[in-house]
Amino acid sequence: MKLVIINYGAGNIKSIQFAFKRLGYDAVLSNNSEEIASADKIIFPGVGEASSAMGMLKETGLDKLIPNLKQPVLGICLGMQLLCRYTEEGNTKGLGVFDTDVKRFSNAVKVPQMGWNVIKDLKSDLFKGVKENEYMYLVHSYYAEHCEQTIAKTDYGINYASALQHNNFYGVQFHPEKSSTAGAKILQNFLNL
């Protein structure tokens, strides 16, 4: 299986690469459109600020490539948010795969949300064998609003979409690569799709 992690300069991608290594898979880091397009499975990570990350995607033409990919794609953290229509962070237009917007948490809660929280109302083969109210590791100041594509929910001051799915695109707000055995299970499920 050819597994590619999109390397566009926004992300702690080594920890994702190591997580797949622990599962027995070598993931290639690449920003090459042909290499990404020829992959069997694609990881779209992201840590950092949305508008600068989108700028890096545009510089390499990946903003055109990613929404048209036909193989399974997993957006993680900022990667998931960039797959949405719009994010308040940097007033940024997203890639429009998921039919929802990304908002900043209110100051009624500690921002960023950092640490462990539960995911619930799980729908999708991505969560096969993962229990309701399983703990996942999160670090984020912005959240995706619910839409028809919500496949997991989390509460933090409000109830928001902690995972989304549209056709071959999956997105998780949490970091499966840092979420112990349950996170590893989700990565394995993604490889099994």
Secondary structure as UniProt FT lines:
FT   STRAND          3..6
FT   HELIX           13..22
FT   TURN            23..24
FT   STRAND          27..30
FT   HELIX           33..37
FT   STRAND          41..44
FT   HELIX           50..60
FT   HELIX           62..65
FT   HELIX           66..68
FT   STRAND          73..76
FT   HELIX           78..82
FT   STRAND          84..87
FT   TURN            88..91
FT   STRAND          92..93
FT   STRAND          98..104
FT   TURN            107..108
FT   STRAND          113..120
FT   HELIX           125..127
FT   TURN            128..129
FT   TURN            132..133
FT   STRAND          134..140
FT   STRAND          142..144
FT   TURN            148..149
FT   STRAND          150..155
FT   STRAND          159..166
FT   TURN            167..168
FT   STRAND          169..172
FT   HELIX           176..178
FT   HELIX           180..192
//
